[in-house]
Amino acid sequence: MPFSDMPDAARLWVYAADRPLSDDEEKALTDRLEDFLSDWTSHGRSVEGAAEVRDGRFVLLAAHRPDAENGSTNADVSGCGIDASVHVLESFADETGVEWESGLRVFYRDADGAVRSAGRPAFAERAQRGEVDASTSVFDLGVDTVADLRAGRFERPAATSWHAEAFPLS
């Protein structure tokens, strides 16, 4: 199912790779995720899902339970359903040597538009030196619904994100 068909309330997880994926790796991961999504269940009930790789670094995985009540946050896509999705990503990582980064790292676009990551102290140093500023595009790995993704909360200028409160951005 494409992201465009997912309801706003669908749950979203973002995984960030420690390095850019090659074209072959991205295709292999996309194929593996499509296979997984075709049979995804949570507590024995069908889960509709969507997945895509963005910028060769981010895996966006959305889940919606079609039998969930209207207005549900789909929080009941949990337990074994989440574990199964994580297993797919961990298996890919084991085979390719990619590592999924912690949400404590800061992901941003450099002046050339490439996606970079840094620990929080290193990002703060870059902000103090003026290498990143309020207009720097940053990524929020904590977005948790498709509505957040559609609203542009995944990638946006640092001035409009939590980064503006956490770092000395000018």
Helices and strands as residue ranges (DSSP letters): G 3-5, E 11-16, H 23-38, E 41-42, E 45-46, E 48-54, E 58-64, H 80-96, E 106-109, E 115-118, H 120-128, E 137-139, H 146-150, E 155-157, G 158-160, H 163-166
